[in-house]
Amino acid sequence: MALIDVVDLSFAYEGSYDNVFEHVSFQIDTDWKLGFVGRNGRGKTTFLNLLLGNYEYQGRISSNMEFAYFPYEAKDKRRMTIEILEEICPGFEQWRIYRELNLLEVAAEVLFRPFETLSHGERTKVMLAVLFAGEDRFLLIDEPTNHLDMEARDKVARYLNSKKGFILVSHDRRFLDACVDHILSINKMDIEVQKGTFSSWYANKEAKDQQEMEQNEKLKKEVRRLSQAARRSGEWSDKVEKSKKGQRVAGLRPDRGHIGHQAAKMMKRSKVLEGRRQQAVEEKSRLLKNIDTAEELRLYPLEYHTDRLAELKNVSISYDGRKVCEGVNFEVRRGERICLRGRNGCGKSSILKMILGEKIPYTGEMQVGTGIKISYVPQDASFLQGSLEDMALEYDLDESLFKAMLRKLDLERSQFDKDIGQYSAGQKKKVLLARSLCQRAHLYIWDEPLNYIDVLSRIQIEQLLMAYKPAMIFVEHDAAFCEKVATKQVRIGNLGGE
């Protein structure tokens, strides 16, 4: 057992006025299986880079462990996989790799194939295998589930659960629950470490947030009551003080000493009430700072004139003579949210592109309603560049609404003036989602919309789709999301790779 000790850490990117971290301190045990969560743009990947020594910072990070980062960006993917693994972990022992691949249910022959021929799942597994084959290293695993299907996620989760000594950045709730025993969360105002799974952390967070909101409401009422009481006492004190100069009553002069004493008592009471009010205000100001408010999103679906929007009958897709899927049958009706499930390579994205009107070689029947307007979120967001204003103009979006949607998805206003190409992967995906939410459409087609999207935003989107019930076809590997959102799940038989 060893500790990673973070003391008074502060960091800001060069040219930025805002600190990513400011005077942060905490400890991590290197035996933990640590889940790392937080809103997009809060600094999760930045912190991993600080551990790796890639940036200069203020404060201290001390550890006697060697850090290793996933994913590794291979420079020449045409090389044999075993050559790339040698680059990641020089001098590794092959028997250790075979052992780890066996645990991950991957055939050893992948080591002797060009890396570019491996599927996303195979690449993830061989990289994890070589990293865990090393000794005395603490692994920094950054979003390994992106582009992994549900079956592959389950295998990787079981594998990680059998290990220890890693930080895992992931936004998949079920995946985190399956393989971590502590949570490191970047909140709005601080960083906290808590024992347990994601679900236990989130339940604690909700309970704490609710308690703070209730306390805040009580203090707001108390502040109003004390303010009114202090004002009344002050007014009474003034009235009593003025009565010292009043007229004689029954020939007697007013007892100015007694009246002054009463006025002083009322003034003292007023000051005590004001002190209590100020104390309540200060206590109130300490609340709610860490509450991540997930504002309600809106959607603007159009009503189609018939109940059925699209239908596929016995559809098969082939590329270069290789059949990737066959016998696909489903229809989309108003209010239905169809989730296409299946292993990577089984043709899910191709089916979406067919419905969008792209030229995909297929047999069978496909019917898409005449005049249907479709809003599309593609799987890849890396191509995005330019300003938000340019995007709003290009897609005929209401710019104010577009930016309001992005704010509700927790994109800071400070990002609005930047080129979208400078955004993080999660922020780029939010741009695509916000664009879709602003478009009026009969049918929404989303291809892996949640890649890189933080948990709170996922919950927002779940609530949106449950509330507005748009007609939708989507591909997503977050099991919890699919179970909540989908009205029907269509299994696409796998004839391709993982």
N, C-alpha and C positions, 0 to 999 in steps of 0.2 A: 504494500500500500504506500502511495506517495500522494502529495498534495500539489495542486496547481493554485498558487496564491496570487490573487489579483488585488493590488493595493493602490487606491487613489488614482485609478486609471482615467485619463482624459485623452480624447483624440478628436481631431477635425481634419477633413481633407483639405489639401492645399487650395487656397483661394475661397474656401467656404467660411461663412460667418457663424455657422451653427456647429456646435460640438455634437458628434455622434454619441460619445460617452463623456460624462463630466463627473469626476471624483467618485468613480465606482469602485467598490471593494467587495470581494466575496472569495470563497474557497471552493475548490472542486476536488473530490477524492478520485484518484485515477483508477480505482476499482469499480466506479459507478458505470451504469449504462444510462447515459444522460441524454434526455430529449431536450432540444433547444427550440423554443417557440417565441413568437412575437410577430407583430404586424410587419408587412412588407416595408422595407426601407428603414427599419429600426436599427440595423447594424449586425445581424447574425453572421453573414459572410465576412463582414469587416472584422468582427471579433476573431473569427477563425484565422484570418490573415494576420492579425496582430499576434496571435499565438505562434504563427509560423515565422514571425519576424519580418514580414514583408513591408511593414510601415513603421515609421518612427512615431513614438507616442510619449506622453508624460505619465509619470507614475511608475509602477513596478509590476511585472509579471514574472514570477519565479517558479521554476519546476526543473527537476532533474530528468524529465522524460523527453524522449525524442518524439516529435509530432509528425504524422503522415496524413496527407490530405486526399480525400476522394471528392470529385472525380479527377482523374489524371487526364490532361489534354495531350493526346498522342500527336506528335508532329507529322508523322508519315504513316497513315493508316494502312498503306499497302504492305507494310512489313508483316512478318509472321507475329502472331500474338505473343509467343514466348519471348521474342526480341523486345517487344514493348514492355512486357513484365520485368525483364532484366533491367530495363531503363528505370522503371518505377522503384524496384527493390533490388539493387545490384547484389549479386552473390547469393540469391535465395537458393534454398535446397528444393529440388524438384519434388521430392517425396512429400514435403510439406504442402506444396501446391496441390498435388494429387489428393491429399487428405482433405483439404479445404473444398476442392471442387466436388469431391464425393459427398461432403456434407451439404453442398448446395445443389446436388443432383444434376451436375453438369459433366458431360463426358470429357475425358482428358484430351480427346482428339482436337478440341477447339484450340489448344495451345499451338497446334501445327497448321492452323489456317490463317490466311491474311486477316488482320484485325478488322478491315473494312467489311468483311463478309459476315461478321458476327452481328446478331440482333442486338437491340438495346439491352434486353435482359441478359444475354450472354456477356456483353461487355461489362455490365454492372457486376455480374457475379465473378468474372475472372479478376477484375480489379480489386474487389473486396477480398477474394481468396488470397491474392499475393500480399495485400496489406496485412491481413491477419496471419499470414505465414511468417511474417517477421517477428522479432522478439523485442520486448521492452520498448514498445511504441504505443503512444496514445493516439487513436485515430480520430480525425476530424472528418465526419461523413456529411457531406452537404447535399441534401435533397436527392437521395438515391432512387426514389420511387417515380420520378418523372419519366413518362413514356413506358413504365412497366405495367403490364396487365395485372388483374387481380390475383391470378394464380402465381405469377412471379413475385408479387408483393408478399404473398403468404409465405413463400419459400424463403425469401430474404429475411422476413420478420422472424421466422423460426430460427434461422441461422444466427442472426444478431442476438436473439434471446439466449443463445447458448454461449455467447461471448461476454466479455466485460472490457472496460477501459476504452470508452469512446464517447464522443459528443455527436449526436445525430440531429441534424436539422431536417425537419419534415413537417408538412402541414396535413398529413393524413392521420386523422384521429385514431382510427382502428389500428393502423400500422404502429403508431407510437405506443398504444396500449399493449401491443403484443410483444414489445421488445425493450422497454425502458423501465428503470426503477427510480429515477429522479427526473425532475423537470427544472431546467434553467430557463426563466422567462425574462424577456426584455419588455418591461412595462413602459408606460408613458414617462414616469418620473424616476424609475430605479430598475435594478436587476435583482431578482430574488431566486433562491434555490430552494426547492421543496422536494421532500421524499414522496414517491408514489408515481402513478401513471399519469397520462394526460387527463383522463377522465376524473381522477381524484383531484388533480390540480384545478381543473376547470370548475368542478363542483365547489371547491373551496373559494375560488375567485368569485363565482356567482353569489355565494353566501356572504362573502365579505363586501362585495359591491352593494348587495341588497341592504345589509346592515348599515353601511355608510350612507346610503340614500335615505333610509328611514331616520337615521340620526341627524342627517342634514335637514330633513323636513321638520323634525322636532326643534332643532336649533333655530331654524328660520322663524317658526312660530314664537319661540321664546324671545328671539331678538325683537320681533314686532311688539310683543307684550311688554317687555322691559323698556323699550323705547317710548311706548305710550305712557307707561307708569312713571318713567323719569320725567317726561314732559309735563304730566299732570302735577307731579310733586313740585317741579320748578315753578309752574304757574301759580299753584297754591302758595308757595313761599313768597312769590312776588306780591300776591294779593294781601297776604297777612302783613308783610313788611310795609305796604302802603297804608294799612289801617292804623299804623302808629300815629299818623297825622290826621286821624279822623276827628270828628266833632265830639264834644262832651255828650255823655249819655246820663240823663237824670242828674245833670250838674257835675258829674265826675269826669276827670280827665282819663283818657285811655292809659292802661298800664303798659307803658312802652317796653319795660324790661321783660314782662311776660310775653308780649307780642313778639319781641325780638327773639326770645328764646324759642318760641314756636316756629318762627320763620327759619331760624338756624337749623332746627331739627328737621324741618321739611327739606331744606336745602341739602343737609347731610344725607337724608334718605334719597334724594334725587341723585346725588353723586355716587352713592352705593349702587343704586339701580343702573346708573350709567356704566360703572365699573363692571358689574355683572354682565351688562349688555356687550361691552367690549370683549370680555372674556369669552362669551358665547360666539361672537363674531370671529375671534381668533381660532377657537376650536372648530368652527364651521369651515374656516379657510383651509384647515389641514385635511379636510375630507374631499373625496371625489377626484383628487388629482390623478389617481392611477386607474380611474374607470375608463375603459375603452368603450365609448359609446358607439354602437353599431347602428347608425341612422337607417331609417326605413327607406329602401329603394323603391322606385316606381318603374312600371313597364307600360308600354302603349300598344298592346296588340290590336290588330284589326280583326273584325268579324268576317269570316268567309261566308259566301252565300249558300254553300252546301255543307253537309256534315263531314264528308270525306274530303281530305286535302290531297292525299297521295296514297299510292298503293304499289307494292312490288309483288309479283307472282312468279315463283320458281326461277328467280334470278340467279345466274352464275356469272362470275367474272374471271377472265383469264388475261394473263400478260405473257407475251412471247411463247404462247402455247402451254403455259403453266397455269392451271386452274387454282385460284386462291380461295374461292368460296363457291358454293353451289346450293341450290334449293332454298334460297332466301325468300321468305314470305312474310309480309306484314303490311298493315295499313295504318294511316295516321288520321285520326278524327279530331274534331274540334275539342280542345281541352285535354287531349291526351299528350303525355310526355313519354316518348319511347326511348328507352336506353338500349343501345346496341352493345352487346357484350361478346367477348371472345378474346382469344389470345392475340398478341401482336402479330401482324402479318396475315390476319384472316380476312381482310378486305373491308373492315368497318369504315375507314376513311374513304375508300373508293366508293362505297355505297352512298355516303353523304355527297361526294362530288358528282355522282350520277344524278342525284335529285337536284343538285344545283345547276345541272345542265352541261357539265364538262363532258368531253368525249372520252368515255370509259368503255372499253370493249366488253360487252356483256350479251348474254342470251336470256330469254325469258321476257316478261312483260313489266313495264313500268309506266304508271300514269301519274302525272302531276297536274293538279287542277289548273284550269286556264286562268291567267291573270294573277296567279298567286305571288304575293310579295314575300321574299325570304330575307331574313337577317342572319348573317353567317359570322361565326367566330372560328377562325382557323386554328389549327394546332400550334403553328409556329408564329411567334411574334417578333423574331429577331430582325425581320426586315424593316421594322418601323423606324422612321426618321422624320425630321421636319418638326414644325410647331403644332400645338394643339389647334391653333386658329386655322392653319392650313388643312388639317384633317377635317375640322368642322365644315370648312368651305367645300372640300372635295366630296364629302358624303352628304352635303346639304343638311347638316345638323344645326339645331339651335345651339350656338356656342355657349350661352349662359347655362342652358340645361346640361350640356355635355360636361362642362366644368363642375356644375353642381353634383352630377353623378360621380365624378372622380373624387370630389371632396367627401362624399358619403362613403366612398370606398377607401377613405383615409389617405388619399394622395394630397400631400401638403401643398398649399398655395405657392410656396417657394419653388415648387417644381414646374409651375405653369409656364414660366418664361424660358425653360430649358428645352433643348432639342430632345425629342422623344428617344432618339438614338442613345442618349446618355442615361436613360432610365435603367433601373434594374430589371431583370427578367419578369419578376412579379408585377412591377409597375407597368411594364409594357402590356402584360396580359390584361391588367385592369383597364388600360386604354381601349383594348379591343372589346372588352365586356361593356364598358360604358358606352362605346359607339353603338353596340347592338341594343342596349337598353333604351337608347334615344331614338332608335329607328322604329317606325310604325310598320308592323309586318303581320302577315297571316300565320307564318310558320317560322320558328326559330331553329336554326341548325348550328349546334355548338360541338366542335371537335376538341375533346380534352380541354375544356375551358378552365379547369382548376390548376393546371400545371403552374407551380411557383406561387399560387395564391394562398395567402395566410388563412388560418383557421377561422378567425372572426369574420372575414369577408366571405368565406364559404358558407358560414351560418347565415349571413345576410342574404346571400343569393338563394339559399334553400328557402328561407322565409318568403322571399319575393315570389319565387315560382309556385310555392304553395298558395300564396294569396291571390295571384293573378291568373293562374292556371292557363298559361298560353299553350297553343299547339307547338310541340317541340320534338325534334329528334336529336339525341346527343350521344356522344361517346365519352365515357368517364370511368376511371378505374378506382375512384374513391368510393369504397363499398358503402360507407355510412351515408354519403350524399345520394348515391343511387337508390338506396333503399327508402330514403325519405321522399325523394323527388319523383321518381319514375312511377307512372301508372301501369306501365307494362315493360318487361325486359325481354328483348329478343336475342337469343343466342345465335351467333354466327359460327357455324362449324369451322374449325381450323384445319386448313390444308397447307398452310404456310408455316413460317418459322414462329419463334416465340415472340 
